[in-house]
Amino acid sequence: MGKKFKITLIIAAAALIAAISILIYNAGTYNNLVSTRGSPKSVSDARDGAGPASDSPSSTGQSSTQGEAAPAPEPDTALEKKDIDVLNNSLQYDLKATLFENNRKETYLKFDYYNDGLNVSREFDAQSIPELSGVFEKSRELPAGSKGYAIRPVYLDGKYSKAYFIFEGAPDGNETGTAVYSFDLKKIAINRLFAETGLFSDLSFTKDGRYAAFGYTSAKAKGVSFLQVVDCKEDLLAVSKNLNIKGKPIGQAAGLKQTGGYSFVSWNTNSVAKLKGVFRDANSGTPVQKDMFYDIENDAFLNPDGTPLSAGTGAKGRDTQQAAKDSEPVKALKSFYAYLSSGQYDKAYDLLDDRFRLNVLKQFGIDELSKSDINVQEFSQYGVFLRAAKIKNIVGEKTEGNTSHIYYYQALSLDDGDKVQPIAVTMNKSAKGWRIAAVNDGDPDRPPFK
């Protein structure tokens, strides 16, 4: 059996096992949820600020005082409703979001979901979400195709039991008055995280659900791009208007002279965001865009290979001081990671030695994988998964002649968080320069890792 076929078979088998596991889990979860729907163990509908409501999603009750009979109030009737899409939904919560307007011209947002198997229903009116006031009527008055007075799709972050949504309010030219909200499904509470007028991007979440980022520009800020990052665990802004949680410009240690703000591009790892930074060219004085990598947790800008961008490096995206200290083999290794990070898989493939050997797949029944087993197109498929890998820190290096051994910790962003593993790489020097000859698992219990 050839190595390529064996690899493909193993990957397919793993995917099939994972799919079956998910189906079994979801089937069990779904049966459990269905068995609790409509049971006595359900949380009654309630509208925030208006007391308990009846079983109807659009009615509220009033109580009499001192035992005297009170006239029955006219029941609220839902005259208009709009279902809001829910992204990243799950059978665990089965979240539904609906926008209602009743016969009293009151607008409210209703969430229906499961919490630990119990059916929960909660309504929020304009007291909790000011943008709700008259939203249906205002939206009808807008010219066809105009933005404003709408809720973008709700995103469920199941890991932290929260839902996030962007509410577009009054239009102002091409911009809208926009607010970002979170809804805590456990605490049954709404939190207004941010509100501003501008042109906003959609929320983008890390694989592990810890952070969500978005960006916006504002005419009153003369077109400056602002980065916003939500810490979903703490339910607060970790970055607001390009300022960190302490109110200081992000990544100050890098000493960058930033002029036009930062635009969010994508998540590179679970804690590193790829940005577009706007700087002023030292010679012409014209604005220039540069790719940047920002580490949220360490409030630091990084080079594409994952190493810190130090003060005095300008906006070129390279730490020249550190690069001067790096040996030629280390520079080649860092270039390999930089190419993976930027999606230049052909250049990363070119940094593999013709005798390249990969010996970290033994648990899958593959003793060894060589460069001859994969071409550049096949390597690019692996590269899509490896682009989230970065060098965390180098702990050792030994170079003798045309051979160099480099020991380091690699961080790989996965859905359940960052996985850090020790790696031992062998580099060979050829006529083309230093190339990666072998990649092996490092031994955490032996030097230089221990």
TIKOLKE-794458 format. One record per residue (C-alpha): residue in one letter; z, x, y. Coordinates in Angstrom, 1 decimal. Layout:
<res: A	z: Z	x: X	y: Y>
...
# end
This chain:
<res: M	z: 0.0	x: 0.0	y: 0.0>
<res: G	z: -1.1	x: 1.5	y: 3.3>
<res: K	z: 1.4	x: 2.1	y: 6.1>
<res: K	z: -0.4	x: -0.2	y: 8.6>
<res: F	z: -0.4	x: -3.0	y: 6.1>
<res: K	z: 3.2	x: -2.4	y: 5.2>
<res: I	z: 4.3	x: -2.4	y: 8.9>
<res: T	z: 2.4	x: -5.6	y: 9.5>
<res: L	z: 3.9	x: -7.3	y: 6.4>
<res: I	z: 7.4	x: -6.3	y: 7.4>
<res: I	z: 7.0	x: -7.6	y: 10.9>
<res: A	z: 5.5	x: -10.8	y: 9.7>
<res: A	z: 8.3	x: -11.3	y: 7.1>
<res: A	z: 10.9	x: -10.6	y: 9.8>
<res: A	z: 9.3	x: -13.1	y: 12.1>
<res: L	z: 9.2	x: -15.7	y: 9.3>
<res: I	z: 12.8	x: -15.2	y: 8.4>
<res: A	z: 13.8	x: -15.5	y: 12.1>
<res: A	z: 11.7	x: -18.7	y: 12.5>
<res: I	z: 13.3	x: -20.3	y: 9.4>
<res: S	z: 16.8	x: -19.4	y: 10.6>
<res: I	z: 16.1	x: -21.0	y: 14.0>
<res: L	z: 14.7	x: -24.2	y: 12.3>
<res: I	z: 17.8	x: -24.4	y: 10.0>
<res: Y	z: 20.1	x: -23.9	y: 12.9>
<res: N	z: 18.3	x: -26.3	y: 15.2>
<res: A	z: 18.1	x: -29.0	y: 12.4>
<res: G	z: 21.9	x: -28.7	y: 11.9>
<res: T	z: 22.6	x: -28.8	y: 15.6>
<res: Y	z: 20.3	x: -31.7	y: 16.1>
<res: N	z: 21.8	x: -33.8	y: 13.3>
<res: N	z: 25.2	x: -33.1	y: 14.8>
<res: L	z: 24.1	x: -34.2	y: 18.3>
<res: V	z: 22.4	x: -37.3	y: 17.1>
<res: S	z: 25.6	x: -38.3	y: 15.2>
<res: T	z: 27.6	x: -38.1	y: 18.4>
<res: R	z: 25.1	x: -39.9	y: 20.7>
<res: G	z: 26.6	x: -43.1	y: 22.0>
<res: S	z: 29.9	x: -42.6	y: 20.1>
<res: P	z: 33.2	x: -43.4	y: 21.7>
<res: K	z: 33.8	x: -39.7	y: 22.2>
<res: S	z: 31.5	x: -39.6	y: 25.2>
<res: V	z: 32.3	x: -38.8	y: 28.8>
<res: S	z: 31.6	x: -41.8	y: 31.1>
<res: D	z: 29.0	x: -41.7	y: 33.8>
<res: A	z: 30.5	x: -40.8	y: 37.1>
<res: R	z: 29.0	x: -40.3	y: 40.5>
<res: D	z: 30.4	x: -37.4	y: 42.5>
<res: G	z: 32.5	x: -38.7	y: 45.4>
<res: A	z: 32.1	x: -42.4	y: 44.3>
<res: G	z: 34.5	x: -42.8	y: 41.4>
<res: P	z: 33.7	x: -43.9	y: 37.9>
<res: A	z: 30.5	x: -45.7	y: 37.1>
<res: S	z: 29.5	x: -48.2	y: 34.4>
<res: D	z: 27.3	x: -47.4	y: 31.4>
<res: S	z: 24.3	x: -48.0	y: 33.6>
<res: P	z: 23.0	x: -44.8	y: 35.2>
<res: S	z: 22.6	x: -46.6	y: 38.5>
<res: S	z: 25.8	x: -48.6	y: 39.0>
<res: T	z: 29.3	x: -48.0	y: 40.4>
<res: G	z: 32.4	x: -50.0	y: 40.1>
<res: Q	z: 35.1	x: -51.1	y: 42.6>
<res: S	z: 38.7	x: -52.0	y: 41.7>
<res: S	z: 40.8	x: -54.8	y: 43.3>
<res: T	z: 44.1	x: -54.1	y: 45.0>
<res: Q	z: 47.6	x: -55.6	y: 44.2>
<res: G	z: 46.2	x: -57.8	y: 41.4>
<res: E	z: 44.1	x: -60.0	y: 43.8>
<res: A	z: 40.6	x: -60.9	y: 42.6>
<res: A	z: 37.9	x: -59.2	y: 44.5>
<res: P	z: 34.3	x: -60.5	y: 44.8>
<res: A	z: 31.9	x: -58.8	y: 42.5>
<res: P	z: 29.9	x: -56.2	y: 44.5>
<res: E	z: 26.1	x: -56.4	y: 44.4>
<res: P	z: 25.2	x: -53.9	y: 41.6>
<res: D	z: 23.1	x: -50.9	y: 42.4>
<res: T	z: 19.6	x: -51.0	y: 41.1>
<res: A	z: 17.4	x: -48.0	y: 40.5>
<res: L	z: 14.3	x: -48.7	y: 42.5>
<res: E	z: 12.7	x: -45.3	y: 42.0>
<res: K	z: 13.3	x: -42.4	y: 39.6>
<res: K	z: 11.7	x: -39.0	y: 38.9>
<res: D	z: 12.4	x: -36.9	y: 35.8>
<res: I	z: 12.8	x: -33.2	y: 36.6>
<res: D	z: 11.5	x: -30.6	y: 34.1>
<res: V	z: 14.1	x: -28.5	y: 32.4>
<res: L	z: 13.1	x: -25.0	y: 31.4>
<res: N	z: 14.8	x: -23.0	y: 28.6>
<res: N	z: 16.3	x: -26.1	y: 27.2>
<res: S	z: 18.1	x: -26.2	y: 23.9>
<res: L	z: 19.4	x: -28.6	y: 21.3>
<res: Q	z: 22.9	x: -27.4	y: 22.0>
<res: Y	z: 22.8	x: -29.0	y: 25.5>
<res: D	z: 19.6	x: -31.2	y: 25.4>
<res: L	z: 19.9	x: -31.2	y: 29.2>
<res: K	z: 18.1	x: -34.0	y: 31.2>
<res: A	z: 17.8	x: -34.1	y: 35.0>
<res: T	z: 16.7	x: -37.2	y: 36.8>
<res: L	z: 16.4	x: -38.1	y: 40.5>
<res: F	z: 17.2	x: -41.7	y: 41.4>
<res: E	z: 17.0	x: -43.9	y: 44.5>
<res: N	z: 18.8	x: -47.3	y: 44.4>
<res: N	z: 18.5	x: -50.5	y: 46.4>
<res: R	z: 20.9	x: -49.2	y: 49.0>
<res: K	z: 18.5	x: -46.3	y: 49.7>
<res: E	z: 21.0	x: -43.9	y: 48.2>
<res: T	z: 19.6	x: -40.9	y: 46.3>
<res: Y	z: 21.4	x: -39.1	y: 43.6>
<res: L	z: 20.7	x: -36.4	y: 41.0>
<res: K	z: 21.9	x: -37.2	y: 37.5>
<res: F	z: 22.5	x: -34.7	y: 34.6>
<res: D	z: 22.8	x: -35.9	y: 31.0>
<res: Y	z: 23.6	x: -33.4	y: 28.3>
<res: Y	z: 25.9	x: -32.5	y: 25.4>
<res: N	z: 29.0	x: -30.4	y: 25.8>
<res: D	z: 30.6	x: -29.3	y: 22.5>
<res: G	z: 28.9	x: -32.3	y: 20.8>
<res: L	z: 30.1	x: -34.8	y: 23.4>
<res: N	z: 27.7	x: -36.9	y: 25.5>
<res: V	z: 28.2	x: -36.0	y: 29.2>
<res: S	z: 26.6	x: -37.8	y: 32.2>
<res: R	z: 27.2	x: -36.9	y: 35.8>
<res: E	z: 25.7	x: -38.0	y: 39.1>
<res: F	z: 25.7	x: -36.1	y: 42.4>
<res: D	z: 24.8	x: -37.8	y: 45.7>
<res: A	z: 24.1	x: -36.5	y: 49.2>
<res: Q	z: 27.8	x: -35.6	y: 49.8>
<res: S	z: 27.4	x: -32.8	y: 47.2>
<res: I	z: 23.7	x: -32.1	y: 47.8>
<res: P	z: 22.8	x: -32.8	y: 51.4>
<res: E	z: 19.1	x: -32.3	y: 50.8>
<res: L	z: 19.1	x: -35.5	y: 48.7>
<res: S	z: 19.5	x: -37.8	y: 51.7>
<res: G	z: 16.4	x: -40.0	y: 52.0>
<res: V	z: 14.4	x: -37.6	y: 49.9>
<res: F	z: 12.1	x: -40.2	y: 48.3>
<res: E	z: 11.3	x: -41.8	y: 51.7>
<res: K	z: 10.7	x: -38.5	y: 53.3>
<res: S	z: 8.4	x: -37.3	y: 50.5>
<res: R	z: 6.3	x: -40.4	y: 50.8>
<res: E	z: 5.7	x: -39.6	y: 54.5>
<res: L	z: 4.3	x: -36.2	y: 53.8>
<res: P	z: 0.6	x: -35.6	y: 53.9>
<res: A	z: -1.0	x: -35.3	y: 50.4>
<res: G	z: -0.6	x: -31.9	y: 48.9>
<res: S	z: 2.2	x: -30.8	y: 51.2>
<res: K	z: 5.3	x: -29.0	y: 50.0>
<res: G	z: 8.8	x: -30.3	y: 50.7>
<res: Y	z: 11.4	x: -32.8	y: 49.6>
<res: A	z: 11.2	x: -31.9	y: 46.0>
<res: I	z: 13.3	x: -30.2	y: 43.3>
<res: R	z: 11.6	x: -27.5	y: 41.3>
<res: P	z: 12.1	x: -27.3	y: 37.5>
<res: V	z: 15.7	x: -26.9	y: 36.5>
<res: Y	z: 16.5	x: -23.7	y: 34.5>
<res: L	z: 19.1	x: -23.8	y: 31.8>
<res: D	z: 21.1	x: -20.6	y: 31.3>
<res: G	z: 22.8	x: -21.5	y: 28.0>
<res: K	z: 24.7	x: -18.2	y: 27.7>
<res: Y	z: 26.8	x: -19.0	y: 30.8>
<res: S	z: 26.5	x: -22.9	y: 30.5>
<res: K	z: 24.9	x: -23.3	y: 33.9>
<res: A	z: 21.7	x: -24.9	y: 35.2>
<res: Y	z: 19.9	x: -23.6	y: 38.3>
<res: F	z: 17.5	x: -25.3	y: 40.6>
<res: I	z: 15.7	x: -24.9	y: 43.9>
<res: F	z: 15.6	x: -27.8	y: 46.3>
<res: E	z: 12.8	x: -27.8	y: 48.8>
<res: G	z: 13.7	x: -29.7	y: 51.9>
<res: A	z: 12.1	x: -30.2	y: 55.3>
<res: P	z: 8.7	x: -28.4	y: 55.7>
<res: D	z: 8.2	x: -26.1	y: 58.6>
<res: G	z: 4.6	x: -25.0	y: 58.7>
<res: N	z: 3.9	x: -23.1	y: 55.5>
<res: E	z: 7.7	x: -22.8	y: 54.9>
<res: T	z: 10.4	x: -25.2	y: 53.8>
<res: G	z: 14.1	x: -25.5	y: 54.3>
<res: T	z: 15.2	x: -24.4	y: 50.8>
<res: A	z: 18.5	x: -24.4	y: 49.0>
<res: V	z: 19.5	x: -22.8	y: 45.6>
<res: Y	z: 22.1	x: -24.6	y: 43.5>
<res: S	z: 23.9	x: -24.0	y: 40.3>
<res: F	z: 25.4	x: -26.7	y: 38.1>
<res: D	z: 28.3	x: -25.6	y: 35.7>
<res: L	z: 28.0	x: -27.7	y: 32.6>
<res: K	z: 31.5	x: -26.9	y: 31.5>
<res: K	z: 33.3	x: -27.5	y: 34.7>
<res: I	z: 30.9	x: -30.3	y: 35.8>
<res: A	z: 30.6	x: -28.8	y: 39.3>
<res: I	z: 27.8	x: -28.1	y: 41.8>
<res: N	z: 27.7	x: -24.9	y: 43.7>
<res: R	z: 25.3	x: -24.3	y: 46.7>
<res: L	z: 24.5	x: -20.6	y: 46.4>
<res: F	z: 22.1	x: -20.2	y: 49.3>
<res: A	z: 20.1	x: -22.1	y: 51.9>
<res: E	z: 17.4	x: -20.8	y: 54.3>
<res: T	z: 14.0	x: -21.7	y: 55.7>
<res: G	z: 11.2	x: -19.6	y: 54.3>
<res: L	z: 8.5	x: -19.2	y: 51.7>
<res: F	z: 10.3	x: -18.8	y: 48.3>
<res: S	z: 9.3	x: -17.5	y: 44.9>
<res: D	z: 10.6	x: -19.1	y: 41.7>
<res: L	z: 13.7	x: -18.0	y: 40.0>
<res: S	z: 13.3	x: -15.2	y: 37.4>
<res: F	z: 16.0	x: -14.6	y: 34.8>
<res: T	z: 16.8	x: -11.5	y: 32.7>
<res: K	z: 16.5	x: -11.8	y: 29.0>
<res: D	z: 20.3	x: -11.9	y: 28.5>
<res: G	z: 20.7	x: -14.6	y: 31.2>
<res: R	z: 23.1	x: -12.5	y: 33.3>
<res: Y	z: 21.0	x: -12.3	y: 36.5>
<res: A	z: 18.4	x: -14.4	y: 38.2>
<res: A	z: 16.3	x: -13.1	y: 41.1>
<res: F	z: 13.9	x: -14.6	y: 43.6>
<res: G	z: 12.5	x: -13.5	y: 46.9>
<res: Y	z: 11.4	x: -15.1	y: 50.2>
<res: T	z: 9.8	x: -14.3	y: 53.5>
<res: S	z: 10.7	x: -16.0	y: 56.8>
<res: A	z: 8.7	x: -16.3	y: 60.0>
<res: K	z: 11.8	x: -16.0	y: 62.1>
<res: A	z: 12.5	x: -12.7	y: 60.4>
<res: K	z: 8.9	x: -11.6	y: 61.4>
<res: G	z: 7.6	x: -11.5	y: 57.8>
<res: V	z: 10.3	x: -9.3	y: 56.3>
<res: S	z: 10.7	x: -9.8	y: 52.5>
<res: F	z: 14.2	x: -10.5	y: 51.2>
<res: L	z: 15.5	x: -10.0	y: 47.8>
<res: Q	z: 18.1	x: -12.4	y: 46.4>
<res: V	z: 19.9	x: -11.8	y: 43.0>
<res: V	z: 22.3	x: -14.3	y: 41.4>
<res: D	z: 25.1	x: -13.1	y: 39.1>
<res: C	z: 25.0	x: -16.0	y: 36.7>
<res: K	z: 28.3	x: -15.0	y: 35.0>
<res: E	z: 30.2	x: -15.0	y: 38.3>
<res: D	z: 28.1	x: -17.7	y: 39.9>
<res: L	z: 27.6	x: -15.8	y: 43.1>
<res: L	z: 25.0	x: -13.7	y: 45.0>
<res: A	z: 25.0	x: -10.1	y: 43.9>
<res: V	z: 22.3	x: -9.3	y: 46.4>
<res: S	z: 21.6	x: -11.4	y: 49.5>
<res: K	z: 19.0	x: -10.7	y: 52.1>
<res: N	z: 18.6	x: -7.1	y: 50.8>
<res: L	z: 22.4	x: -6.5	y: 51.1>
<res: N	z: 24.7	x: -5.8	y: 48.2>
<res: I	z: 27.9	x: -7.7	y: 47.5>
<res: K	z: 29.7	x: -5.5	y: 50.0>
<res: G	z: 27.3	x: -6.4	y: 52.8>
<res: K	z: 25.6	x: -3.0	y: 52.8>
<res: P	z: 21.8	x: -2.3	y: 52.3>
<res: I	z: 21.0	x: -2.0	y: 48.7>
<res: G	z: 20.6	x: 1.5	y: 47.2>
<res: Q	z: 21.9	x: 3.2	y: 50.3>
<res: A	z: 22.5	x: 6.5	y: 48.4>
<res: A	z: 18.8	x: 7.0	y: 48.0>
<res: G	z: 18.5	x: 7.5	y: 51.8>
<res: L	z: 15.4	x: 5.4	y: 52.1>
<res: K	z: 14.2	x: 4.4	y: 55.6>
<res: Q	z: 13.2	x: 0.8	y: 54.7>
<res: T	z: 11.4	x: -1.3	y: 57.3>
<res: G	z: 9.7	x: -4.4	y: 55.7>
<res: G	z: 12.2	x: -5.5	y: 53.0>
<res: Y	z: 11.8	x: -5.8	y: 49.3>
<res: S	z: 9.7	x: -8.3	y: 47.3>
<res: F	z: 10.8	x: -9.1	y: 43.7>
<res: V	z: 8.1	x: -8.4	y: 41.1>
<res: S	z: 9.8	x: -8.7	y: 37.7>
<res: W	z: 12.8	x: -7.6	y: 35.6>
<res: N	z: 12.2	x: -4.2	y: 34.0>
<res: T	z: 15.5	x: -4.4	y: 31.9>
<res: N	z: 18.5	x: -6.7	y: 31.9>
<res: S	z: 19.9	x: -5.0	y: 35.0>
<res: V	z: 16.9	x: -3.2	y: 36.6>
<res: A	z: 14.5	x: -5.1	y: 38.8>
<res: K	z: 11.0	x: -4.0	y: 39.8>
<res: L	z: 10.4	x: -4.5	y: 43.5>
<res: K	z: 7.7	x: -3.9	y: 46.1>
<res: G	z: 9.3	x: -2.0	y: 49.0>
<res: V	z: 7.6	x: -1.8	y: 52.4>
<res: F	z: 7.9	x: 1.4	y: 54.3>
<res: R	z: 6.4	x: 3.0	y: 57.3>
<res: D	z: 4.0	x: 5.9	y: 56.7>
<res: A	z: 5.4	x: 9.1	y: 58.2>
<res: N	z: 2.0	x: 10.1	y: 59.6>
<res: S	z: 0.1	x: 6.9	y: 60.5>
<res: G	z: 3.2	x: 4.7	y: 61.1>
<res: T	z: 1.5	x: 1.8	y: 59.2>
<res: P	z: 3.4	x: -0.2	y: 56.7>
<res: V	z: 2.9	x: 1.0	y: 53.1>
<res: Q	z: 4.0	x: -0.8	y: 49.9>
<res: K	z: 5.7	x: 1.2	y: 47.2>
<res: D	z: 6.9	x: 0.3	y: 43.7>
<res: M	z: 10.7	x: 0.5	y: 43.4>
<res: F	z: 13.2	x: 0.1	y: 40.6>
<res: Y	z: 16.6	x: -1.2	y: 41.5>
<res: D	z: 19.6	x: -1.0	y: 39.2>
<res: I	z: 21.8	x: -4.1	y: 40.1>
<res: E	z: 24.9	x: -3.0	y: 38.4>
<res: N	z: 25.0	x: 0.5	y: 39.9>
<res: D	z: 23.5	x: -0.4	y: 43.2>
<res: A	z: 21.0	x: 2.4	y: 42.9>
<res: F	z: 17.3	x: 2.9	y: 43.0>
<res: L	z: 15.7	x: 4.6	y: 40.0>
<res: N	z: 12.6	x: 6.6	y: 39.2>
<res: P	z: 10.2	x: 4.9	y: 36.8>
<res: D	z: 11.7	x: 7.0	y: 34.0>
<res: G	z: 15.1	x: 5.5	y: 34.6>
<res: T	z: 16.7	x: 8.5	y: 36.4>
<res: P	z: 18.5	x: 8.0	y: 39.7>
<res: L	z: 16.5	x: 8.3	y: 42.9>
<res: S	z: 18.6	x: 10.7	y: 45.1>
<res: A	z: 18.9	x: 11.0	y: 48.8>
<res: G	z: 16.2	x: 12.8	y: 50.7>
<res: T	z: 13.4	x: 11.8	y: 48.3>
<res: G	z: 11.6	x: 9.4	y: 50.7>
<res: A	z: 9.7	x: 6.4	y: 49.3>
<res: K	z: 7.5	x: 8.3	y: 46.9>
<res: G	z: 9.5	x: 7.1	y: 43.9>
<res: R	z: 10.3	x: 10.6	y: 42.6>
<res: D	z: 13.5	x: 12.5	y: 42.8>
<res: T	z: 12.1	x: 15.9	y: 43.8>
<res: Q	z: 15.5	x: 17.6	y: 43.7>
<res: Q	z: 16.2	x: 16.5	y: 40.1>
<res: A	z: 12.6	x: 17.1	y: 39.1>
<res: A	z: 12.9	x: 20.7	y: 40.3>
<res: K	z: 15.8	x: 21.2	y: 37.9>
<res: D	z: 14.2	x: 19.5	y: 34.9>
<res: S	z: 12.6	x: 21.8	y: 32.3>
<res: E	z: 8.9	x: 21.2	y: 31.5>
<res: P	z: 9.7	x: 19.5	y: 28.2>
<res: V	z: 12.1	x: 17.1	y: 29.9>
<res: K	z: 9.5	x: 16.3	y: 32.6>
<res: A	z: 7.0	x: 15.5	y: 29.9>
<res: L	z: 9.5	x: 13.2	y: 28.1>
<res: K	z: 10.4	x: 11.4	y: 31.4>
<res: S	z: 6.7	x: 11.0	y: 32.1>
<res: F	z: 6.4	x: 9.3	y: 28.7>
<res: Y	z: 9.0	x: 6.7	y: 29.6>
<res: A	z: 7.5	x: 6.3	y: 33.1>
<res: Y	z: 4.1	x: 5.5	y: 31.6>
<res: L	z: 5.7	x: 3.0	y: 29.2>
<res: S	z: 7.6	x: 1.3	y: 32.1>
<res: S	z: 4.5	x: 0.9	y: 34.2>
<res: G	z: 2.3	x: -0.3	y: 31.3>
<res: Q	z: 0.1	x: 2.8	y: 31.2>
<res: Y	z: 0.1	x: 2.9	y: 27.4>
<res: D	z: -3.0	x: 5.1	y: 27.1>
<res: K	z: -1.3	x: 7.9	y: 29.1>
<res: A	z: 1.9	x: 7.5	y: 27.1>
<res: Y	z: -0.1	x: 7.7	y: 23.8>
<res: D	z: -1.7	x: 10.9	y: 25.1>
<res: L	z: 1.8	x: 12.5	y: 25.3>
<res: L	z: 2.2	x: 12.2	y: 21.6>
<res: D	z: 1.5	x: 15.3	y: 19.6>
<res: D	z: -1.3	x: 15.1	y: 17.1>
<res: R	z: 1.4	x: 15.8	y: 14.4>
<res: F	z: 3.7	x: 13.2	y: 15.9>
<res: R	z: 6.2	x: 11.7	y: 13.4>
<res: L	z: 8.5	x: 8.7	y: 14.0>
<res: N	z: 11.5	x: 8.6	y: 11.6>
<res: V	z: 13.6	x: 5.7	y: 12.9>
<res: L	z: 12.2	x: 2.9	y: 10.7>
<res: K	z: 13.7	x: 3.7	y: 7.3>
<res: Q	z: 15.8	x: 0.5	y: 7.4>
<res: F	z: 12.5	x: -1.3	y: 7.2>
<res: G	z: 11.2	x: 0.7	y: 4.2>
<res: I	z: 9.0	x: 3.0	y: 6.2>
<res: D	z: 10.0	x: 6.6	y: 5.7>
<res: E	z: 7.7	x: 8.0	y: 8.3>
<res: L	z: 5.0	x: 6.9	y: 10.8>
<res: S	z: 2.5	x: 9.3	y: 12.2>
<res: K	z: 0.1	x: 9.3	y: 15.1>
<res: S	z: -2.8	x: 9.0	y: 12.6>
<res: D	z: -1.4	x: 5.6	y: 11.5>
<res: I	z: -1.9	x: 4.0	y: 14.8>
<res: N	z: -4.6	x: 4.1	y: 17.5>
<res: V	z: -4.1	x: 3.7	y: 21.2>
<res: Q	z: -4.8	x: -0.1	y: 21.0>
<res: E	z: -2.2	x: -0.6	y: 18.3>
<res: F	z: 0.2	x: 1.7	y: 20.2>
<res: S	z: -0.1	x: -0.5	y: 23.3>
<res: Q	z: 1.2	x: -3.5	y: 21.3>
<res: Y	z: 4.4	x: -1.5	y: 20.5>
<res: G	z: 4.5	x: -0.3	y: 24.1>
<res: V	z: 4.9	x: -3.9	y: 25.3>
<res: F	z: 8.3	x: -3.9	y: 23.6>
<res: L	z: 9.2	x: -0.3	y: 24.5>
<res: R	z: 8.5	x: -0.7	y: 28.2>
<res: A	z: 12.1	x: -2.0	y: 28.6>
<res: A	z: 13.4	x: 1.3	y: 27.2>
<res: K	z: 14.8	x: 3.9	y: 29.6>
<res: I	z: 16.6	x: 7.3	y: 29.4>
<res: K	z: 20.3	x: 6.6	y: 30.1>
<res: N	z: 21.4	x: 10.2	y: 30.1>
<res: I	z: 20.4	x: 13.5	y: 28.6>
<res: V	z: 23.3	x: 15.2	y: 26.7>
<res: G	z: 21.6	x: 18.3	y: 25.4>
<res: E	z: 18.5	x: 20.5	y: 25.3>
<res: K	z: 17.5	x: 23.6	y: 23.3>
<res: T	z: 14.1	x: 25.3	y: 23.9>
<res: E	z: 12.9	x: 28.3	y: 21.9>
<res: G	z: 9.3	x: 29.4	y: 22.3>
<res: N	z: 6.9	x: 26.5	y: 21.9>
<res: T	z: 9.5	x: 24.1	y: 20.5>
<res: S	z: 12.1	x: 22.1	y: 22.4>
<res: H	z: 14.8	x: 19.7	y: 21.1>
<res: I	z: 16.1	x: 17.1	y: 23.5>
<res: Y	z: 19.1	x: 14.9	y: 22.9>
<res: Y	z: 19.8	x: 11.8	y: 25.0>
<res: Y	z: 20.9	x: 8.2	y: 25.0>
<res: Q	z: 18.3	x: 5.5	y: 25.3>
<res: A	z: 19.0	x: 2.0	y: 26.7>
<res: L	z: 16.8	x: -0.8	y: 25.5>
<res: S	z: 17.1	x: -4.3	y: 27.0>
<res: L	z: 17.3	x: -7.1	y: 24.5>
<res: D	z: 18.0	x: -10.8	y: 24.7>
<res: D	z: 21.7	x: -10.3	y: 23.8>
<res: G	z: 22.2	x: -7.3	y: 26.2>
<res: D	z: 21.3	x: -3.7	y: 26.5>
<res: K	z: 21.4	x: -1.7	y: 23.3>
<res: V	z: 22.3	x: 2.0	y: 23.8>
<res: Q	z: 21.3	x: 4.4	y: 21.0>
<res: P	z: 21.4	x: 8.2	y: 20.5>
<res: I	z: 17.9	x: 9.8	y: 20.2>
<res: A	z: 16.8	x: 13.3	y: 19.1>
<res: V	z: 13.3	x: 14.3	y: 20.2>
<res: T	z: 11.3	x: 17.3	y: 19.2>
<res: M	z: 8.7	x: 18.6	y: 21.7>
<res: N	z: 5.9	x: 21.0	y: 20.9>
<res: K	z: 3.9	x: 23.0	y: 23.5>
<res: S	z: 0.1	x: 23.0	y: 23.0>
<res: A	z: -3.0	x: 23.8	y: 25.1>
<res: K	z: -2.5	x: 20.4	y: 26.7>
<res: G	z: 1.1	x: 21.0	y: 27.6>
<res: W	z: 4.3	x: 19.6	y: 26.1>
<res: R	z: 3.9	x: 16.8	y: 23.7>
<res: I	z: 6.3	x: 14.6	y: 21.7>
<res: A	z: 6.2	x: 15.8	y: 18.1>
<res: A	z: 9.0	x: 13.8	y: 16.5>
<res: V	z: 11.5	x: 11.0	y: 17.3>
<res: N	z: 14.7	x: 10.6	y: 15.2>
<res: D	z: 17.9	x: 8.8	y: 15.4>
<res: G	z: 20.7	x: 10.9	y: 16.9>
<res: D	z: 24.0	x: 11.3	y: 15.1>
<res: P	z: 26.8	x: 10.0	y: 17.4>
<res: D	z: 29.4	x: 11.8	y: 15.4>
<res: R	z: 27.9	x: 15.3	y: 15.8>
<res: P	z: 27.2	x: 17.5	y: 18.8>
<res: P	z: 25.8	x: 17.2	y: 21.3>
<res: F	z: 26.5	x: 13.5	y: 21.2>
<res: K	z: 30.2	x: 13.7	y: 20.1>
# end
